[in-house]
Every structure is written in C-alpha cells, then in structure tokens.
C-alpha cells in the first residue's frame, strides 16, 4: 500500500481533531477525502505529509514512517495545501525553478517548461504570481506539487477558484496522473468527486464514517428510497402510515418513499398494492446522490 494510516489521533490541547482513524490507499487509486469544515481533513493531510506530527498511531508512505523518514517521504509526496502559499513577488517560471532547485531536479529547465504546459500556464509564465487570478495561482500550486514527479499526491481543494473550463482540464490531468500515482484529494465539490474519484472516505467530527468505492457508497446506507407510480388515485394516507416507510413525498406522477431500514421498501409497496387492488405502473430503487449520502453521514447528532 502507498499510504497506510493506522489508528491515528491528533489532539490540540484537550480537543481531538482526529480520533483513531485508519485507512489504506494503494497505487493507482484516486481517493476523495470528504467532510464538513472542521472534520479533520486538512489535519489528516498535514500529518500524512509530515507537516504536523501525530499524537498517537502511525502513518507510512511507501513503507516509510512519516515521523521518522521525513526527508525521504517528502521526496515522494507532492502536496498542495488548502491555502496554497506562494511567493507572490516571484515570477511564475522563476518560482517553479526555485521549487525545482529545492528538489534538486536534473534538467530543471525542461521540467519547468513541461509543467507549465501541463497545467496550462503558458500565457501567464512571464507574470508575477501576485498578478495572477485565483485560478491561475491554483495552477501554480498544482505545478509545484507535481514538479518532482512524486509517487503520492496529497491535494487539498485542488480546483478551488478554477472556472468551468479550467475545471475540466485539471480534472482530466488528475485522472491521468492517477493511473500511475496514489492521489488523496479533499474537496467540497461533489461533482468533482464523482468525476475523478474511485473511492470515497468521509470523515466527521474526527472519525471515519464511510470508506467505500464511489459506486457502492449510496447503496451502503441503511435507508432505501424507491420511486413508485400507480395507475389512478390511491389512498395517500394509507401509504404514508404503512410500517417500514419512514417518509413519503409526492413527485411528478408518483411517490418517493424512504424506508426505515427494516425491510425492502419494494416488497412493502408490492404487498400493499396487492391488498388494496392498486395497479403499479413503475417501481424502482432510487440511488441516493453523493450529496444526500454526505448530509446523512455528517449531520450533527
């Protein structure tokens, strides 16, 4: 495994920002790391990159202990922090040469030119970073994260500030890089996760509340939602009061019914329709959107 997080906690004073979390990420995986503000996403990413120490537990990147082999792990990790700190008085190309020098990159000029082309900074390379738009500053941040060709990429809000056209380009780039590298990215844009990620980890109040392949996440939740359409008028109050159905909502020509998790809602509807002599025209399970699943798993208790 490229990244192994084992029973990790992080305390700031008496407050647990991250509380005994564990997960593993393999080569070629693009994993979305989701959670509400303050859930522990950025803290976890900073611990993986070695920028802050763990309070307990262990983190290994390519079998190297992050808290022991700090220089070696940083050589194989590319990191884009949430606030994307840049030297605003430096020119784009100058800055990338500077970062390349830190990593002691050979053929630095060729690599810088390659990165400028890769992230779409060609027209902006002669400008000072401080004169760039937020979207182009984000591209500079991505370029510095990629410049040493790292095996692991930790990207905290990588598409923040990008316009729709830029989003498409950078998403395609991340997917391309993800074929050979390990990528952990944090974002609040659910469409981005659905477009890029193979797997989703959700953290809430410092604890992992979901870790599933993207396609399996919505179907892994306890409650089930179905859409049913009847031929003619039915007794709506009877439908709403049926055991096993938690909520019912009239939509279009039918009903959205959410179960309480006790049994398959389709069986409940089919049995009720048979008993009442209702003709069912449509009956299908409705996959919850990622946003709905996220809200359900991170709602305050």
BELBEL-V607464 format. One record per pair of residues at least 12 apart in sequence whose ideal C-beta (glycine too) atoms are under 10 Angstrom apart, sorted by the first residue. I is the first residue (numbers start at 0). J is the second residue. Records with the same first field share a line. If there is no record, write none. Layout:
# BELBEL-V607464
I = J ; J
This chain:
# BELBEL-V607464
0 = 22 ; 23 ; 24 ; 25 ; 26 ; 28 ; 59 ; 60 ; 61 ; 62 ; 181
1 = 23 ; 24 ; 25 ; 26 ; 27 ; 28 ; 59 ; 60 ; 61 ; 62 ; 75 ; 76 ; 150 ; 151 ; 180 ; 181 ; 182 ; 183
2 = 22 ; 23 ; 24 ; 25 ; 26 ; 28 ; 30 ; 47 ; 58 ; 59 ; 60 ; 61 ; 65 ; 76 ; 151 ; 153 ; 181 ; 183
3 = 21 ; 22 ; 23 ; 24 ; 25 ; 47 ; 57 ; 58 ; 59 ; 60 ; 61 ; 62 ; 64 ; 65
4 = 17 ; 20 ; 21 ; 22 ; 23 ; 24 ; 43 ; 46 ; 47 ; 53 ; 56 ; 57 ; 58 ; 59 ; 60 ; 65 ; 183 ; 200 ; 207
5 = 19 ; 20 ; 21 ; 22 ; 23 ; 53 ; 56 ; 57 ; 58 ; 59
6 = 19 ; 20 ; 21 ; 53 ; 55 ; 56 ; 57
7 = 19 ; 20 ; 21 ; 22 ; 39 ; 42 ; 43 ; 46 ; 47 ; 53 ; 54 ; 55 ; 56 ; 57 ; 58
8 = 20 ; 39 ; 46 ; 53 ; 54 ; 55 ; 56 ; 205
9 = 39 ; 42 ; 43 ; 45 ; 46 ; 51 ; 52 ; 53 ; 54 ; 55 ; 56 ; 205
10 = 53 ; 54 ; 55 ; 205
11 = 42 ; 51 ; 54
14 = 205
15 = 39 ; 54 ; 204 ; 205 ; 206
16 = 37 ; 38 ; 39 ; 41 ; 42 ; 43 ; 46 ; 51 ; 54 ; 204 ; 205
17 = 38 ; 39 ; 40 ; 42 ; 43 ; 46 ; 53 ; 54 ; 55 ; 56 ; 202 ; 204 ; 205 ; 206 ; 207
18 = 39 ; 54 ; 202 ; 204 ; 205 ; 206 ; 207
19 = 55 ; 56 ; 205 ; 206 ; 207
20 = 39 ; 43 ; 46 ; 56 ; 200 ; 202 ; 205 ; 206 ; 207 ; 210
21 = 56 ; 57 ; 207 ; 210
22 = 43 ; 183 ; 198 ; 200 ; 202 ; 207 ; 210
23 = 59 ; 210
24 = 47 ; 60 ; 151 ; 181 ; 182 ; 183 ; 198 ; 200
25 = 181 ; 198
26 = 61 ; 150 ; 151 ; 177 ; 178 ; 179 ; 180 ; 181
27 = 177 ; 178 ; 179 ; 180 ; 181 ; 182 ; 197
28 = 177 ; 180 ; 181 ; 182 ; 183 ; 196 ; 197 ; 198
29 = 152 ; 154 ; 173 ; 174 ; 176 ; 177 ; 178 ; 180 ; 181 ; 182 ; 183 ; 184 ; 192 ; 195 ; 196 ; 197 ; 198 ; 213
30 = 177 ; 181 ; 182 ; 183 ; 184 ; 185 ; 192 ; 195 ; 196 ; 197 ; 198 ; 199 ; 200 ; 210 ; 213
31 = 182 ; 183 ; 184 ; 185 ; 186 ; 188 ; 189 ; 191 ; 192 ; 193 ; 195 ; 196 ; 197 ; 198 ; 199 ; 200 ; 201 ; 213 ; 216 ; 289
32 = 44 ; 47 ; 153 ; 154 ; 155 ; 183 ; 184 ; 185 ; 186 ; 192 ; 196 ; 198 ; 199 ; 200 ; 201 ; 202 ; 207
33 = 184 ; 185 ; 186 ; 187 ; 188 ; 189 ; 192 ; 196 ; 199 ; 200 ; 201 ; 202 ; 203 ; 208 ; 209 ; 289 ; 292 ; 293 ; 296 ; 297
34 = 185 ; 187 ; 200 ; 201 ; 202 ; 203 ; 204 ; 205 ; 206 ; 207 ; 208 ; 209 ; 293 ; 296 ; 297
35 = 187 ; 201 ; 202 ; 203 ; 204 ; 293 ; 294 ; 296 ; 297 ; 298 ; 299
36 = 187
37 = 203 ; 204 ; 205
38 = 185 ; 201 ; 202 ; 203 ; 204 ; 205 ; 206 ; 208 ; 297
39 = 202 ; 203 ; 204 ; 205 ; 206 ; 207
40 = 81 ; 155 ; 156 ; 183 ; 185 ; 186 ; 187 ; 200 ; 201 ; 202
41 = 80 ; 81 ; 82 ; 155 ; 156 ; 185
42 = 202 ; 205
43 = 58 ; 153 ; 155 ; 183 ; 185 ; 200 ; 202 ; 205 ; 207
44 = 78 ; 79 ; 80 ; 81 ; 153 ; 154 ; 155 ; 183 ; 184 ; 185
45 = 78 ; 80 ; 81 ; 153 ; 155
46 = 58 ; 65 ; 66
47 = 59 ; 60 ; 65 ; 72 ; 76 ; 78 ; 151 ; 153 ; 183
48 = 60 ; 65 ; 69 ; 72 ; 73 ; 76 ; 77 ; 78 ; 80 ; 151 ; 153 ; 155 ; 183
49 = 63 ; 64 ; 65 ; 66 ; 67 ; 68 ; 69 ; 70 ; 72 ; 73 ; 76 ; 78
50 = 65 ; 69 ; 73 ; 78 ; 80 ; 153
52 = 65 ; 66 ; 69
53 = 65 ; 66
58 = 72
59 = 72
60 = 72 ; 73 ; 75 ; 76 ; 149 ; 150 ; 151 ; 153 ; 181
61 = 75 ; 76 ; 150 ; 151 ; 181
63 = 75 ; 76
72 = 151
73 = 101 ; 102 ; 147 ; 149
74 = 102 ; 103 ; 147 ; 149 ; 150
75 = 147 ; 148 ; 149 ; 150 ; 151 ; 180 ; 181
76 = 144 ; 147 ; 149 ; 150 ; 151 ; 152 ; 153 ; 181
77 = 102 ; 141 ; 143 ; 144 ; 145 ; 146 ; 147 ; 148 ; 149 ; 150 ; 151 ; 152 ; 153 ; 154 ; 176 ; 180 ; 182
78 = 140 ; 143 ; 144 ; 149 ; 151 ; 152 ; 153 ; 154 ; 155
79 = 137 ; 140 ; 141 ; 142 ; 143 ; 144 ; 145 ; 152 ; 153 ; 154 ; 155 ; 156 ; 157 ; 159 ; 184 ; 185
80 = 140 ; 144 ; 153 ; 154 ; 155 ; 156
81 = 154 ; 155 ; 156 ; 157 ; 159 ; 185
82 = 140 ; 155 ; 156 ; 159
83 = 133 ; 136 ; 137 ; 139 ; 140 ; 141 ; 143 ; 144 ; 155 ; 156 ; 157 ; 159 ; 160
84 = 140 ; 143
85 = 128 ; 129 ; 131 ; 136 ; 137 ; 139 ; 140 ; 143
86 = 98 ; 127 ; 128 ; 129 ; 139
87 = 127 ; 128 ; 129 ; 130 ; 131 ; 136
88 = 127 ; 128 ; 129
89 = 127 ; 128 ; 129 ; 139
90 = 123 ; 124 ; 125 ; 126 ; 127 ; 128 ; 129 ; 130
91 = 111 ; 115 ; 120 ; 121 ; 123 ; 124 ; 125 ; 126 ; 127 ; 128 ; 130 ; 131 ; 135 ; 136 ; 138 ; 139 ; 142
92 = 108 ; 111 ; 112 ; 114 ; 115 ; 120 ; 123 ; 124 ; 125 ; 126
93 = 111 ; 124 ; 125 ; 127 ; 128
94 = 111 ; 124 ; 127 ; 128 ; 139 ; 142 ; 143
95 = 107 ; 110 ; 111 ; 112 ; 114 ; 115 ; 118 ; 120 ; 124 ; 139 ; 142 ; 143 ; 146
96 = 108 ; 110 ; 111 ; 146
97 = 111 ; 143
98 = 111 ; 114 ; 139 ; 142 ; 143 ; 144 ; 146 ; 147
99 = 111 ; 114 ; 142 ; 143 ; 146 ; 147
101 = 143 ; 146 ; 147
102 = 143 ; 146 ; 147 ; 148 ; 149
103 = 147
104 = 146 ; 147 ; 148
107 = 146
110 = 145 ; 146 ; 147 ; 148
111 = 124 ; 142 ; 146
112 = 124
113 = 142 ; 145 ; 146 ; 148
114 = 138 ; 139 ; 141 ; 142 ; 143 ; 144 ; 145 ; 146 ; 148
115 = 138 ; 139 ; 142
117 = 138 ; 141 ; 142 ; 145 ; 146 ; 168 ; 172 ; 175 ; 176
118 = 135 ; 137 ; 138 ; 139 ; 140 ; 141 ; 142 ; 143 ; 144 ; 145 ; 165 ; 168 ; 169 ; 172
119 = 134 ; 135 ; 138 ; 141 ; 142 ; 164 ; 165 ; 168 ; 169 ; 172
120 = 135 ; 138 ; 139 ; 141 ; 142
122 = 135
123 = 135 ; 136 ; 138 ; 139
124 = 139
128 = 140
132 = 160 ; 161 ; 162 ; 165
133 = 159 ; 160 ; 161 ; 162
134 = 158 ; 159 ; 160 ; 161 ; 162 ; 164 ; 165 ; 166 ; 169
135 = 160 ; 161 ; 165
136 = 159 ; 160
137 = 156 ; 157 ; 158 ; 159 ; 160 ; 161 ; 165 ; 169
138 = 157 ; 160 ; 161 ; 165 ; 168 ; 169 ; 172
140 = 154 ; 155 ; 156 ; 157 ; 159 ; 160
141 = 154 ; 157 ; 158 ; 161 ; 169 ; 172 ; 173 ; 176
144 = 157
145 = 172 ; 176 ; 180
148 = 176 ; 179 ; 180
149 = 176 ; 180 ; 181
150 = 179 ; 180 ; 181
151 = 180 ; 181 ; 182 ; 183
152 = 173 ; 176 ; 177 ; 180 ; 181 ; 182 ; 183 ; 184
153 = 181 ; 182 ; 183 ; 184 ; 185
154 = 169 ; 173 ; 176 ; 182 ; 183 ; 184 ; 185 ; 186
155 = 183 ; 184 ; 185 ; 186
156 = 184 ; 185 ; 186 ; 187 ; 188 ; 191
157 = 169 ; 170 ; 172 ; 173 ; 182 ; 184 ; 185 ; 186 ; 191 ; 195
158 = 170 ; 173 ; 184 ; 186 ; 188 ; 191 ; 195
159 = 186 ; 187 ; 188
161 = 188 ; 191
166 = 188 ; 190 ; 191 ; 194
167 = 194
169 = 191 ; 195
170 = 188 ; 190 ; 191 ; 194 ; 195
171 = 194 ; 195
173 = 191 ; 194 ; 195 ; 196
174 = 194 ; 195 ; 196 ; 197
177 = 195 ; 196 ; 197
182 = 195 ; 196 ; 197
183 = 196 ; 198 ; 200
184 = 196
185 = 200 ; 202
187 = 293
189 = 288 ; 289 ; 290 ; 291 ; 292 ; 293
190 = 289 ; 290
192 = 213 ; 216 ; 289 ; 290 ; 293
193 = 213 ; 214 ; 288 ; 289 ; 290
194 = 213
195 = 213
196 = 212 ; 213 ; 289
197 = 212 ; 213 ; 214
198 = 210 ; 211 ; 212 ; 213 ; 214 ; 215 ; 216
199 = 211 ; 212 ; 213 ; 214 ; 215 ; 216 ; 289 ; 292 ; 293
200 = 216
201 = 216 ; 289 ; 292 ; 293 ; 296 ; 297
202 = 296 ; 297
203 = 293 ; 296 ; 297 ; 298 ; 299 ; 300
204 = 297 ; 299 ; 300
208 = 293 ; 295 ; 296 ; 297
209 = 292 ; 293 ; 295 ; 296 ; 297
211 = 292
213 = 289
214 = 286
216 = 286 ; 287 ; 289 ; 292 ; 293 ; 296
217 = 285 ; 286 ; 287 ; 288 ; 289 ; 291 ; 292 ; 295
218 = 284 ; 286 ; 287 ; 292
219 = 287 ; 292
220 = 260 ; 287 ; 291 ; 292 ; 295 ; 296
221 = 258 ; 259 ; 260 ; 261 ; 295
222 = 245 ; 246 ; 257 ; 258 ; 259 ; 260 ; 264 ; 287 ; 295
223 = 243 ; 245 ; 256 ; 257 ; 258 ; 259 ; 260 ; 262 ; 263 ; 264 ; 265 ; 284 ; 285 ; 287
224 = 245 ; 246 ; 248 ; 255 ; 256 ; 257 ; 258 ; 264 ; 284 ; 285 ; 286 ; 287 ; 291
225 = 244 ; 253 ; 254 ; 255 ; 256 ; 257 ; 258 ; 263 ; 264 ; 265 ; 267 ; 268 ; 281 ; 282 ; 283 ; 284 ; 285
226 = 250 ; 251 ; 253 ; 254 ; 255 ; 256 ; 281 ; 282 ; 283 ; 284 ; 285
227 = 247 ; 253 ; 254 ; 255 ; 256 ; 264 ; 265 ; 268 ; 269 ; 271 ; 272 ; 277 ; 279 ; 280 ; 281 ; 282 ; 283
228 = 250 ; 251 ; 252 ; 253 ; 254 ; 278 ; 279 ; 280 ; 281 ; 282 ; 283
229 = 252 ; 253 ; 254 ; 268 ; 272 ; 275 ; 277 ; 278 ; 279 ; 280 ; 281 ; 282
230 = 277 ; 278 ; 279 ; 280 ; 281
231 = 277 ; 278 ; 280
232 = 277
233 = 254 ; 271 ; 272 ; 275 ; 276 ; 277 ; 278 ; 279
234 = 271 ; 275 ; 277
235 = 247 ; 249 ; 254
237 = 271 ; 274 ; 275 ; 277
238 = 254 ; 256 ; 267 ; 268 ; 271 ; 272 ; 275 ; 277
239 = 254 ; 256
241 = 256 ; 264 ; 267 ; 268 ; 270 ; 271
242 = 259 ; 261 ; 262 ; 267
243 = 256 ; 258 ; 259 ; 260 ; 261 ; 262 ; 263 ; 264 ; 266 ; 267 ; 268 ; 270 ; 271
244 = 256 ; 257 ; 258 ; 259 ; 261 ; 264 ; 267 ; 268 ; 271
245 = 257 ; 258 ; 259 ; 260 ; 261 ; 264
246 = 258 ; 259
252 = 280 ; 281
253 = 279 ; 280 ; 281 ; 282 ; 283
254 = 268
255 = 285
256 = 268 ; 282 ; 285
257 = 285 ; 287
263 = 284
264 = 282 ; 284 ; 285
265 = 279 ; 282 ; 283 ; 284
268 = 282
269 = 282
